[in-house]
Amino acid sequence: MSDGGAGDLDGLWLFDGVCNFCSGSVQLALKLDRKGEIRFTPLQSPFGRAIAARYGLDLENPDSFLFFDRGRPLEASEAVLALARRLGPPWSFAGVLRIVPRRARDAAYGLLARNRYRLMGRKDACMVPTPQVRARFVLDPPPGWV
């Protein structure tokens, strides 16, 4: 991760670490990602805050997460579909949802994102990864990433 470009972040998922829905989604991805290519950083970590600032996410009210796919920072429904593709079959078949206009997909995503705390609650602190998956979490910016 030399220059901090989006290509260096391939497969990184920036998520809201205090959101129960988001943390549950990360736990699910950890189980489903058989290749182990997806890495994670909570928005509340030093690296997460740096990424959010660089890509314009509101730290106080994050309405989306970011997933970096092949050098592109994606959010909302595009991020969900790219993430599903990376998980492989049967999850990758969610790509058929691309036939739904992006505006409609993003509206549905936005409805869930705005209500995620109300639906699933939130924690006072970020989830702590187990020792078995700790290597897949990036909490501090790598040297030279500013």
N, C-alpha and C positions, 0 to 999 in steps of 0.2 A: 504494500500500500504506500507507494512512494509519494506521488504528487497529490493525493487526495481526490483524484478524479472519480467519476461515477463508475468507470470501468473497474477500478480497484475494489469497488464495493459489491461486485457481482455476487448475487445470492444472499445479500444481507437484508434482513427484515427489521426495520425500525418500528417498534410497537410501544403502546402505552402500558408501562409496567405496573401501574396501579389498577388497571381495568381488569376485572375478573373475566370478562368475555375475551379480551385480548390475550391475557395470560393463559386462559384455557385453550385458545387457538394455537398458541405457541407450543403448549404441551402436546396437543394433537399432532402438530407438524413434526415435533421431535420423534413421535412414534411412527409417523407415516413416511418420513424422509429416509428411505432405506439407503440411499447413496450418501447421506450425511453432507449434502452440499449447501444446505441452508444454514446461515449463521444469523444470530440475533443480537440486537442491542436495544435495551429499553430507552425510551425517550428521556427518562429521568437520569440516565448515566451521563458522565462527561462526554463520551463519544456521541451518544444520542442527542444531547443538547447541541453539540457542534454540527451534526448533520441537519437537525431541524433548523438551525439558524441559516445554514448554507442554502437549504432548499425551501425556506419560507414557511415552515410549519409553525403554528402558534403553540408555544410551549404551555400556555395556560389553558388552552381549549383546543386540543388536537382533534380535528374532525376526521382525520384519516391517518393511515400509516403509510410508510414508504416501503417499497420492495424494489431492490435494484436488480434488474434483469438485463443481462448482456449490455451493460454500460448505460442503461436508461433508468432513471429514477421514476417509478410508477406509483400512482396513488389511486385510491377508490377502487372501482370495479376492475380497472386494468391491472392493478396490483394483485387483486384476488385471483384473477384468471391466470396471470403469469405464475403466481405462487402455486396454484393448483396444477399447472402444467409441469412444474418442477417436481411435484410429488409423484408423478407417474400415474399409470392406470390404477384404479378407475377414476381418480381425481382429475387427471388431465382431460377427461372427456367433458369437463365443465367448459372447455373452450367452445363448445357449440353455442354457448350463451352469447358469443360475439355476434350472432345474428340479431340479437336484441340491440336496438340502438343504444349507443353509449350513454346518451342523455338519460334514458330510462333506467339503465343499469346503475348509473351514478346516483340517480334520485333514490332508488331502493337502498343502495349502499349508504347514502347520506341519512336516510331515515333511521337505519339501524345504528349508525355511528353516533348520531345525536342523542339516541335513547339508550345507549349501551350501559351507562351507569344505572339508569332507572331499571332496566331489565335484569341486569346481572350483578350490579353493585360494584364497589371498588374497595381497594385495600388502602391501608395507611402507608404501606411501603411496597417496593417492588418485590416480585418473586425472587427467590434465591435459587439459582440453578443447582442441581445435585452435582456431586463430584463427577458422575458419569457423563454429564453433558456440559460441564463447565467450559470445556475447550471450544464449544460452539457459540459462546457468548463473548462479544467484544464490548468491553465496558469503557475502556480508555482509548482516546485517539492514538493511533500508531505514531511513532516519530515522523515528523515531517508533514503530518496531516493537520493542516490549519485552515 
